[in-house]
Amino acid sequence: MAWPNDAGRGLSPGSRLPGMTRKKDVLQPSLWTPRPVEETISVYAAWADTYDAEVQARGYRTPARLAAALADHAPLDAKILDFGCGTGIGGAALRKAGFTQMDGTDVTVEMLEIATKTGLYGKTWHSTPGALSFAKGDYDVIVAVGVISLGAAPPDTLAPLVAKFATGGLLALSYNGPTLEDDSYADALGAEVSTGHVEVIFREHGPHLEDVGMGSDVIILRRR
């Protein structure tokens, strides 16, 4: 899933900035709170048909920012897994940046069906929450755009993903506003760095949902 569940730094889900359009109303406040994984899947299953149009109308910039950053750190023929690929917005950004080898997986069947039809991916498969059905070293790069974030995948998703890399593998992810403010996600990232599992080779804050001033950090980790 490419979860754009960002309330922005200092912006609560129900608040409104001066001059903010009512486009904010098209995203559900329930996206921004912790919930059982079954509920998350249900939310995105119901949203699949209109997801692309709604988030793109809001100025969803994180996928393009992440793809551009990754292009500076990985060869364009790197074998990439788009983890939580959703409808394929992240895959489209990767392809536009020049990447050529991508597979995709997601926990929501309805979104995955749309991603598969785009033709962006060599293969796609439906994943089971908490299970990573690929082997260590299968991918040079794993991309998780808005996936490990508050209201989506929990912070303990990070360590198992890191463990799937051979030395030198890259994990490109994003932390949106509420995720940046949640200590559990910062702690999960800090633990992987402090134990020496990964090093941060890129981190930059920038626009997430641009038309309402929401931000995200794009982060690239290298496996040690």
LINFEN-V247637 format. One record per helix or strand of 3 or more residues. SS is the DSSP state (alpha for helix, beta for strand). FROM is the first residue (numbers start at 1). LEN is the number of residues. If there is no record, write none. Layout:
BEGIN
ss: {SS & SS}
from: {FROM & FROM}
len: {LEN & LEN}
END
This chain:
BEGIN
ss: {alpha & alpha & alpha & alpha & beta & alpha & beta & alpha & beta & beta & alpha & beta & alpha & alpha & beta & alpha & beta}
from: {22 & 29 & 37 & 62 & 79 & 89 & 101 & 109 & 124 & 141 & 157 & 170 & 177 & 183 & 198 & 210 & 215}
len: {5 & 4 & 21 & 10 & 5 & 8 & 6 & 9 & 3 & 4 & 7 & 7 & 4 & 12 & 10 & 3 & 9}
END
